[in-house]
């Protein structure tokens, strides 16, 4: 971590911890319970299942787990405005640097992630039966919701349901072939 890095106190933990614009979190030197000086150190964040780094901060014997991106935004931009959430830029949720962050609305957040190609549904290019999720094999709800649904599986599901059966793989594949007829394979 660069010595030129800009550090600011963390709200509620002033004099105990600091955060940097690059997303570093460090504890400051303090006097321990035995009167001995405890040197400050850089905290090593843990990363949750969604890829967001978090750190555990201690004060008055209480531990609190906080997302690094929220600490950075709160310190350098200000507290989260009512109804807003933390938005990550192109370098993704694993990068809590100030340059990759801003407060914004949930709608902006969804639009951002789809644009970045990080959205679960938008990124999905094949259905669970390995049919390509491209035009014309897309359900009509796809354009409206941004979720890509497999038209072949959707139709096969409908047919199977009308017979009181589970979806039939061969039927889904056949429907897929019919839908995609004349469409160049890619
Ligand atoms: Zn399918």
py3Dmol code that shows the C-alpha trace and the ligand (Angstrom):
import py3Dmol

protein = """\
ATOM      1  CA  UNK A   1       0.000   0.000   0.000  1.00  0.00           C
ATOM      2  CA  UNK A   2       1.396   3.339  -1.068  1.00  0.00           C
ATOM      3  CA  UNK A   3       2.607   5.816   1.556  1.00  0.00           C
ATOM      4  CA  UNK A   4       0.979   8.587  -0.487  1.00  0.00           C
ATOM      5  CA  UNK A   5      -2.411   6.981  -0.118  1.00  0.00           C
ATOM      6  CA  UNK A   6      -5.096   9.218   1.322  1.00  0.00           C
ATOM      7  CA  UNK A   7      -6.558   7.968   4.609  1.00  0.00           C
ATOM      8  CA  UNK A   8      -9.665   9.191   6.417  1.00  0.00           C
ATOM      9  CA  UNK A   9     -11.206   8.249   9.755  1.00  0.00           C
ATOM     10  CA  UNK A  10     -14.116   5.785   9.677  1.00  0.00           C
ATOM     11  CA  UNK A  11     -17.352   7.266  11.064  1.00  0.00           C
ATOM     12  CA  UNK A  12     -18.063   5.799  14.481  1.00  0.00           C
ATOM     13  CA  UNK A  13     -14.481   4.486  14.726  1.00  0.00           C
ATOM     14  CA  UNK A  14     -12.544   7.747  14.772  1.00  0.00           C
ATOM     15  CA  UNK A  15      -9.092   7.316  16.304  1.00  0.00           C
ATOM     16  CA  UNK A  16      -9.374   3.531  15.988  1.00  0.00           C
ATOM     17  CA  UNK A  17      -9.549   2.749  12.267  1.00  0.00           C
ATOM     18  CA  UNK A  18      -8.937   4.552   8.966  1.00  0.00           C
ATOM     19  CA  UNK A  19      -9.882   3.827   5.365  1.00  0.00           C
ATOM     20  CA  UNK A  20      -8.024   4.734   2.180  1.00  0.00           C
ATOM     21  CA  UNK A  21      -9.330   5.857  -1.202  1.00  0.00           C
ATOM     22  CA  UNK A  22      -8.015   2.611  -2.637  1.00  0.00           C
ATOM     23  CA  UNK A  23     -10.112   0.549  -0.263  1.00  0.00           C
ATOM     24  CA  UNK A  24      -7.509  -0.251   2.384  1.00  0.00           C
ATOM     25  CA  UNK A  25      -8.614  -0.422   6.028  1.00  0.00           C
ATOM     26  CA  UNK A  26      -6.122  -0.083   8.884  1.00  0.00           C
ATOM     27  CA  UNK A  27      -6.193   0.070  12.647  1.00  0.00           C
ATOM     28  CA  UNK A  28      -4.264   2.866  14.368  1.00  0.00           C
ATOM     29  CA  UNK A  29      -1.741   2.423  17.165  1.00  0.00           C
ATOM     30  CA  UNK A  30      -3.509   2.058  20.480  1.00  0.00           C
ATOM     31  CA  UNK A  31      -2.828   1.304  24.115  1.00  0.00           C
ATOM     32  CA  UNK A  32      -3.904  -2.248  24.943  1.00  0.00           C
ATOM     33  CA  UNK A  33      -5.636  -3.412  28.144  1.00  0.00           C
ATOM     34  CA  UNK A  34      -2.275  -4.103  29.814  1.00  0.00           C
ATOM     35  CA  UNK A  35      -1.044  -0.576  29.080  1.00  0.00           C
ATOM     36  CA  UNK A  36       1.189  -1.834  26.307  1.00  0.00           C
ATOM     37  CA  UNK A  37       1.253  -0.131  22.929  1.00  0.00           C
ATOM     38  CA  UNK A  38      -0.474  -2.190  20.223  1.00  0.00           C
ATOM     39  CA  UNK A  39       0.772  -1.168  16.784  1.00  0.00           C
ATOM     40  CA  UNK A  40      -1.748  -0.446  14.036  1.00  0.00           C
ATOM     41  CA  UNK A  41      -1.985  -2.808  11.104  1.00  0.00           C
ATOM     42  CA  UNK A  42      -3.668  -3.169   7.730  1.00  0.00           C
ATOM     43  CA  UNK A  43      -6.742  -5.357   7.965  1.00  0.00           C
ATOM     44  CA  UNK A  44      -7.148  -8.278   5.622  1.00  0.00           C
ATOM     45  CA  UNK A  45     -10.720  -8.249   4.274  1.00  0.00           C
ATOM     46  CA  UNK A  46     -12.753 -11.414   3.879  1.00  0.00           C
ATOM     47  CA  UNK A  47     -14.783 -11.785   0.691  1.00  0.00           C
ATOM     48  CA  UNK A  48     -18.386 -12.959   0.897  1.00  0.00           C
ATOM     49  CA  UNK A  49     -20.140 -15.286  -1.555  1.00  0.00           C
ATOM     50  CA  UNK A  50     -21.143 -12.366  -3.772  1.00  0.00           C
ATOM     51  CA  UNK A  51     -17.533 -11.165  -4.010  1.00  0.00           C
ATOM     52  CA  UNK A  52     -17.757  -8.144  -1.709  1.00  0.00           C
ATOM     53  CA  UNK A  53     -14.798  -7.583   0.635  1.00  0.00           C
ATOM     54  CA  UNK A  54     -15.704  -6.949   4.271  1.00  0.00           C
ATOM     55  CA  UNK A  55     -13.792  -6.256   7.475  1.00  0.00           C
ATOM     56  CA  UNK A  56     -14.648  -6.721  11.145  1.00  0.00           C
ATOM     57  CA  UNK A  57     -14.208  -3.569  13.245  1.00  0.00           C
ATOM     58  CA  UNK A  58     -14.083  -3.590  17.053  1.00  0.00           C
ATOM     59  CA  UNK A  59     -15.109  -0.847  19.429  1.00  0.00           C
ATOM     60  CA  UNK A  60     -15.852  -1.070  23.146  1.00  0.00           C
ATOM     61  CA  UNK A  61     -15.690  -4.848  22.921  1.00  0.00           C
ATOM     62  CA  UNK A  62     -18.324  -5.026  20.167  1.00  0.00           C
ATOM     63  CA  UNK A  63     -17.502  -6.458  16.736  1.00  0.00           C
ATOM     64  CA  UNK A  64     -19.199  -5.270  13.585  1.00  0.00           C
ATOM     65  CA  UNK A  65     -18.741  -6.612  10.069  1.00  0.00           C
ATOM     66  CA  UNK A  66     -18.832  -3.872   7.449  1.00  0.00           C
ATOM     67  CA  UNK A  67     -18.511  -3.891   3.687  1.00  0.00           C
ATOM     68  CA  UNK A  68     -15.364  -2.083   2.591  1.00  0.00           C
ATOM     69  CA  UNK A  69     -17.144  -0.344  -0.296  1.00  0.00           C
ATOM     70  CA  UNK A  70     -19.642   1.200   2.125  1.00  0.00           C
ATOM     71  CA  UNK A  71     -16.836   2.369   4.439  1.00  0.00           C
ATOM     72  CA  UNK A  72     -14.999   3.974   1.500  1.00  0.00           C
ATOM     73  CA  UNK A  73     -18.080   5.757   0.152  1.00  0.00           C
ATOM     74  CA  UNK A  74     -19.165   6.952   3.609  1.00  0.00           C
ATOM     75  CA  UNK A  75     -15.718   8.359   4.392  1.00  0.00           C
ATOM     76  CA  UNK A  76     -14.901   9.988   1.047  1.00  0.00           C
ATOM     77  CA  UNK A  77     -18.354  10.888  -0.320  1.00  0.00           C
ATOM     78  CA  UNK A  78     -20.640  10.957   2.722  1.00  0.00           C
ATOM     79  CA  UNK A  79     -23.260   8.721   4.291  1.00  0.00           C
ATOM     80  CA  UNK A  80     -25.554   6.716   2.007  1.00  0.00           C
ATOM     81  CA  UNK A  81     -28.405   9.026   0.912  1.00  0.00           C
ATOM     82  CA  UNK A  82     -31.917   7.803   1.736  1.00  0.00           C
ATOM     83  CA  UNK A  83     -33.046   5.124  -0.708  1.00  0.00           C
ATOM     84  CA  UNK A  84     -29.666   4.855  -2.432  1.00  0.00           C
ATOM     85  CA  UNK A  85     -27.223   1.977  -2.531  1.00  0.00           C
ATOM     86  CA  UNK A  86     -23.554   1.457  -3.323  1.00  0.00           C
ATOM     87  CA  UNK A  87     -22.836   1.097  -7.031  1.00  0.00           C
ATOM     88  CA  UNK A  88     -19.725  -0.565  -8.405  1.00  0.00           C
ATOM     89  CA  UNK A  89     -18.044   0.439 -11.657  1.00  0.00           C
ATOM     90  CA  UNK A  90     -16.446  -1.696 -14.361  1.00  0.00           C
ATOM     91  CA  UNK A  91     -13.795  -3.231 -12.103  1.00  0.00           C
ATOM     92  CA  UNK A  92     -16.545  -5.074 -10.249  1.00  0.00           C
ATOM     93  CA  UNK A  93     -17.705  -5.831  -6.723  1.00  0.00           C
ATOM     94  CA  UNK A  94     -14.277  -7.086  -5.644  1.00  0.00           C
ATOM     95  CA  UNK A  95     -12.717  -3.633  -6.057  1.00  0.00           C
ATOM     96  CA  UNK A  96     -13.685  -1.245  -3.234  1.00  0.00           C
ATOM     97  CA  UNK A  97     -11.544   1.651  -4.539  1.00  0.00           C
ATOM     98  CA  UNK A  98     -13.246   5.050  -4.495  1.00  0.00           C
ATOM     99  CA  UNK A  99     -12.726   5.385  -8.265  1.00  0.00           C
ATOM    100  CA  UNK A 100     -14.931   2.301  -8.752  1.00  0.00           C
ATOM    101  CA  UNK A 101     -17.760   3.420  -6.447  1.00  0.00           C
ATOM    102  CA  UNK A 102     -20.701   5.777  -6.134  1.00  0.00           C
ATOM    103  CA  UNK A 103     -24.026   6.011  -4.357  1.00  0.00           C
ATOM    104  CA  UNK A 104     -26.964   5.549  -6.716  1.00  0.00           C
ATOM    105  CA  UNK A 105     -30.462   4.166  -7.055  1.00  0.00           C
ATOM    106  CA  UNK A 106     -31.348   0.486  -7.237  1.00  0.00           C
ATOM    107  CA  UNK A 107     -32.547   0.975 -10.852  1.00  0.00           C
ATOM    108  CA  UNK A 108     -29.149   2.439 -11.792  1.00  0.00           C
ATOM    109  CA  UNK A 109     -27.467  -0.474 -10.055  1.00  0.00           C
ATOM    110  CA  UNK A 110     -29.413  -3.019 -12.109  1.00  0.00           C
ATOM    111  CA  UNK A 111     -28.778  -1.084 -15.338  1.00  0.00           C
ATOM    112  CA  UNK A 112     -25.048  -0.909 -14.490  1.00  0.00           C
ATOM    113  CA  UNK A 113     -24.655  -4.600 -13.856  1.00  0.00           C
ATOM    114  CA  UNK A 114     -26.485  -5.538 -17.060  1.00  0.00           C
ATOM    115  CA  UNK A 115     -24.300  -3.103 -19.017  1.00  0.00           C
ATOM    116  CA  UNK A 116     -21.187  -4.600 -17.420  1.00  0.00           C
ATOM    117  CA  UNK A 117     -22.347  -8.080 -18.368  1.00  0.00           C
ATOM    118  CA  UNK A 118     -22.197  -9.123 -14.713  1.00  0.00           C
ATOM    119  CA  UNK A 119     -25.901  -9.707 -14.434  1.00  0.00           C
ATOM    120  CA  UNK A 120     -26.734 -13.367 -13.870  1.00  0.00           C
ATOM    121  CA  UNK A 121     -29.525 -13.461 -16.405  1.00  0.00           C
ATOM    122  CA  UNK A 122     -27.994 -11.135 -18.971  1.00  0.00           C
ATOM    123  CA  UNK A 123     -24.757 -13.113 -18.956  1.00  0.00           C
ATOM    124  CA  UNK A 124     -26.513 -16.435 -19.373  1.00  0.00           C
ATOM    125  CA  UNK A 125     -26.089 -17.540 -22.981  1.00  0.00           C
ATOM    126  CA  UNK A 126     -27.465 -21.079 -22.758  1.00  0.00           C
ATOM    127  CA  UNK A 127     -30.354 -22.633 -20.903  1.00  0.00           C
ATOM    128  CA  UNK A 128     -29.905 -25.636 -18.607  1.00  0.00           C
ATOM    129  CA  UNK A 129     -30.534 -27.929 -21.611  1.00  0.00           C
ATOM    130  CA  UNK A 130     -27.760 -26.219 -23.525  1.00  0.00           C
ATOM    131  CA  UNK A 131     -29.987 -24.361 -25.995  1.00  0.00           C
ATOM    132  CA  UNK A 132     -28.586 -21.022 -27.090  1.00  0.00           C
ATOM    133  CA  UNK A 133     -30.406 -18.072 -25.526  1.00  0.00           C
ATOM    134  CA  UNK A 134     -30.463 -15.919 -28.638  1.00  0.00           C
ATOM    135  CA  UNK A 135     -33.130 -14.599 -30.970  1.00  0.00           C
ATOM    136  CA  UNK A 136     -35.393 -16.302 -32.064  1.00  0.00           C
ATOM    137  CA  UNK A 137     -35.124 -18.747 -29.128  1.00  0.00           C
ATOM    138  CA  UNK A 138     -36.112 -16.191 -26.499  1.00  0.00           C
ATOM    139  CA  UNK A 139     -39.371 -15.976 -24.594  1.00  0.00           C
ATOM    140  CA  UNK A 140     -41.335 -12.798 -25.187  1.00  0.00           C
ATOM    141  CA  UNK A 141     -40.795 -11.693 -21.587  1.00  0.00           C
ATOM    142  CA  UNK A 142     -37.048 -11.494 -22.264  1.00  0.00           C
ATOM    143  CA  UNK A 143     -37.041  -8.018 -23.806  1.00  0.00           C
ATOM    144  CA  UNK A 144     -39.306  -6.640 -21.107  1.00  0.00           C
ATOM    145  CA  UNK A 145     -37.616  -8.074 -18.015  1.00  0.00           C
ATOM    146  CA  UNK A 146     -34.026  -8.472 -19.197  1.00  0.00           C
ATOM    147  CA  UNK A 147     -34.212 -12.123 -18.157  1.00  0.00           C
ATOM    148  CA  UNK A 148     -33.461 -14.508 -20.966  1.00  0.00           C
ATOM    149  CA  UNK A 149     -35.843 -17.423 -21.093  1.00  0.00           C
ATOM    150  CA  UNK A 150     -35.484 -20.398 -23.437  1.00  0.00           C
ATOM    151  CA  UNK A 151     -38.447 -20.422 -25.815  1.00  0.00           C
ATOM    152  CA  UNK A 152     -37.964 -24.104 -26.740  1.00  0.00           C
ATOM    153  CA  UNK A 153     -37.955 -25.240 -23.112  1.00  0.00           C
ATOM    154  CA  UNK A 154     -40.821 -22.897 -22.360  1.00  0.00           C
ATOM    155  CA  UNK A 155     -42.955 -24.502 -25.095  1.00  0.00           C
ATOM    156  CA  UNK A 156     -41.861 -28.048 -24.181  1.00  0.00           C
ATOM    157  CA  UNK A 157     -42.766 -27.287 -20.576  1.00  0.00           C
ATOM    158  CA  UNK A 158     -46.212 -26.106 -21.645  1.00  0.00           C
ATOM    159  CA  UNK A 159     -46.830 -29.209 -23.754  1.00  0.00           C
ATOM    160  CA  UNK A 160     -45.607 -31.541 -21.001  1.00  0.00           C
ATOM    161  CA  UNK A 161     -47.745 -29.802 -18.414  1.00  0.00           C
ATOM    162  CA  UNK A 162     -50.869 -30.206 -20.582  1.00  0.00           C
ATOM    163  CA  UNK A 163     -50.156 -33.952 -20.597  1.00  0.00           C
ATOM    164  CA  UNK A 164     -49.526 -33.939 -16.862  1.00  0.00           C
ATOM    165  CA  UNK A 165     -45.889 -34.937 -17.406  1.00  0.00           C
ATOM    166  CA  UNK A 166     -42.424 -33.605 -16.667  1.00  0.00           C
ATOM    167  CA  UNK A 167     -40.648 -31.694 -19.404  1.00  0.00           C
ATOM    168  CA  UNK A 168     -39.265 -34.030 -22.070  1.00  0.00           C
ATOM    169  CA  UNK A 169     -35.695 -33.341 -23.103  1.00  0.00           C
ATOM    170  CA  UNK A 170     -36.069 -34.789 -26.614  1.00  0.00           C
ATOM    171  CA  UNK A 171     -39.178 -32.720 -27.226  1.00  0.00           C
ATOM    172  CA  UNK A 172     -37.419 -29.571 -26.024  1.00  0.00           C
ATOM    173  CA  UNK A 173     -34.470 -30.313 -28.318  1.00  0.00           C
ATOM    174  CA  UNK A 174     -36.793 -30.865 -31.262  1.00  0.00           C
ATOM    175  CA  UNK A 175     -38.628 -27.607 -30.607  1.00  0.00           C
ATOM    176  CA  UNK A 176     -35.291 -25.877 -30.317  1.00  0.00           C
ATOM    177  CA  UNK A 177     -34.225 -27.258 -33.711  1.00  0.00           C
ATOM    178  CA  UNK A 178     -37.476 -26.029 -35.281  1.00  0.00           C
ATOM    179  CA  UNK A 179     -37.197 -22.572 -33.726  1.00  0.00           C
ATOM    180  CA  UNK A 180     -33.566 -22.199 -34.771  1.00  0.00           C
ATOM    181  CA  UNK A 181     -34.046 -23.569 -38.312  1.00  0.00           C
ATOM    182  CA  UNK A 182     -32.473 -21.150 -40.748  1.00  0.00           C
ATOM    183  CA  UNK A 183     -30.536 -19.398 -37.999  1.00  0.00           C
ATOM    184  CA  UNK A 184     -26.788 -19.751 -38.404  1.00  0.00           C
ATOM    185  CA  UNK A 185     -25.233 -21.746 -35.564  1.00  0.00           C
ATOM    186  CA  UNK A 186     -22.921 -19.745 -33.341  1.00  0.00           C
TER     187      UNK A 186
END
"""
ligand_1 = """\
1
ZN
Zn -33.838 -24.687 -23.471
"""
view = py3Dmol.view(width=600, height=400)
view.addModel(protein, "pdb")
view.setStyle({"model": 0}, {"cartoon": {"style": "trace"}})
view.addModel(ligand_1, "xyz")
view.setStyle({"model": 1}, {"stick": {}})
view.zoomTo()
view.show()
